Amino acid sequence: MNKEVQKLVDVIVDAIQDKKGSDIVVADLSSIDGAICSSFVICQGNTPVQVEAIARSVGDRLRIDLQTKPIAVEGLRNARWIAIDYVDVMVHIFVPEERHFYNLETLWADAVLTEIPNIV
């Protein structure tokens, strides 16, 4: 993962943790031919309200800290799975049952997965 993508991922993870997002996994897709981006950041909130708060935290932090905005945001209406596209990094924020159902961590079998410890 290059330095710019790593910086983006670091700010995203910090913004998720600010809103008590949990079970954060970073999937490094940079060495996979045909991958849609360099990294996925996957996490969850306990409720749709928390999922939306996490998404807003990510957007605010990246806009303020890195002067960047997403090219697309999907899922805000129901806030059960919000996907935020930053071109090189895709952020997926789930409620637990949706995360379990879609299981994105297994979508890219060759990805290097990094689990971020939950903040207690």
C-alpha positions as CSV (number, residue, x, y, z in Angstrom):
1,M,0.0,0.0,0.0
2,N,1.5,3.3,-1.0
3,K,1.9,6.2,1.5
4,E,-1.0,8.3,0.3
5,V,-3.4,5.3,0.5
6,Q,-2.0,4.4,4.0
7,K,-2.6,8.0,5.2
8,L,-6.2,7.8,3.9
9,V,-6.7,4.5,5.6
10,D,-5.2,5.8,8.9
11,V,-7.6,8.8,9.0
12,I,-10.6,6.6,8.1
13,V,-9.8,4.1,10.9
14,D,-9.4,7.0,13.4
15,A,-12.7,8.5,12.3
16,I,-14.4,5.1,12.8
17,Q,-12.9,4.7,16.2
18,D,-14.1,8.3,17.2
19,K,-17.7,7.0,16.9
20,K,-16.9,3.7,18.6
21,G,-17.1,1.7,15.3
22,S,-16.0,-1.9,15.9
23,D,-14.4,-4.9,14.3
24,I,-12.4,-2.9,11.8
25,V,-10.7,-4.8,9.1
26,V,-8.5,-3.3,6.4
27,A,-8.2,-5.4,3.3
28,D,-5.2,-4.5,1.2
29,L,-6.1,-5.2,-2.4
30,S,-3.1,-3.4,-4.0
31,S,-1.4,-6.6,-5.2
32,I,-4.6,-8.1,-6.8
33,D,-5.0,-7.6,-10.5
34,G,-8.4,-6.3,-11.4
35,A,-9.2,-5.1,-7.9
36,I,-11.6,-2.1,-7.9
37,C,-9.5,-0.1,-5.5
38,S,-6.4,-0.4,-3.3
39,S,-8.1,-1.0,0.0
40,F,-11.4,-1.8,1.7
41,V,-12.0,-0.6,5.2
42,I,-14.8,-2.6,6.7
43,C,-16.4,-2.0,10.1
44,Q,-19.7,-2.1,12.0
45,G,-21.9,0.0,14.2
46,N,-24.5,-1.5,16.5
47,T,-27.5,0.4,15.1
48,P,-28.4,2.3,11.9
49,V,-28.0,5.5,13.9
50,Q,-24.4,4.6,14.8
51,V,-23.6,3.4,11.3
52,E,-24.7,6.8,10.0
53,A,-22.7,8.7,12.7
54,I,-19.6,6.7,11.6
55,A,-20.1,7.5,8.0
56,R,-20.5,11.2,8.8
57,S,-17.4,11.1,11.0
58,V,-15.4,9.6,8.1
59,G,-16.6,12.2,5.7
60,D,-16.0,15.1,8.0
61,R,-12.5,13.9,9.0
62,L,-11.3,13.3,5.4
63,R,-12.8,16.6,4.3
64,I,-11.1,18.5,7.1
65,D,-7.8,16.6,7.5
66,L,-7.0,15.6,3.9
67,Q,-9.2,18.0,1.9
68,T,-10.9,15.1,0.1
69,K,-14.4,14.2,-0.6
70,P,-15.9,10.9,-1.7
71,I,-17.0,10.3,-5.3
72,A,-20.0,8.4,-4.1
73,V,-21.9,7.5,-1.0
74,E,-24.6,4.8,-1.0
75,G,-26.8,3.5,1.7
76,L,-27.5,6.6,3.9
77,R,-31.3,6.2,3.5
78,N,-31.4,2.9,5.5
79,A,-28.0,3.1,7.1
80,R,-27.7,-0.7,7.4
81,W,-24.8,-0.8,5.0
82,I,-23.1,2.5,3.9
83,A,-20.5,2.3,1.2
84,I,-18.2,5.4,0.7
85,D,-16.0,5.5,-2.4
86,Y,-12.7,7.4,-2.1
87,V,-11.4,5.9,-5.4
88,D,-8.4,4.2,-3.8
89,V,-10.2,3.2,-0.7
90,M,-13.8,1.9,-0.3
91,V,-15.3,2.2,3.2
92,H,-18.0,-0.2,4.2
93,I,-19.9,0.4,7.4
94,F,-22.5,-2.2,8.4
95,V,-24.9,-3.2,11.1
96,P,-23.8,-6.6,12.4
97,E,-26.4,-8.8,10.7
98,E,-25.8,-7.2,7.2
99,R,-22.0,-7.5,7.7
100,H,-22.4,-11.2,8.6
101,F,-24.7,-11.8,5.6
102,Y,-22.4,-10.1,3.0
103,N,-19.1,-11.2,4.6
104,L,-17.0,-8.9,2.4
105,E,-13.8,-10.0,4.1
106,T,-14.0,-13.2,2.0
107,L,-14.9,-11.4,-1.3
108,W,-11.2,-11.0,-2.1
109,A,-9.6,-14.2,-1.0
110,D,-6.1,-13.0,-1.9
111,A,-6.3,-9.7,0.0
112,V,-4.1,-9.2,3.0
113,L,-6.4,-8.6,6.0
114,T,-5.4,-6.5,9.0
115,E,-7.7,-6.5,12.0
116,I,-7.7,-3.3,14.0
117,P,-8.2,-3.9,17.8
118,N,-11.4,-2.5,19.2
119,I,-11.0,0.5,21.6
120,V,-12.3,-0.4,25.0
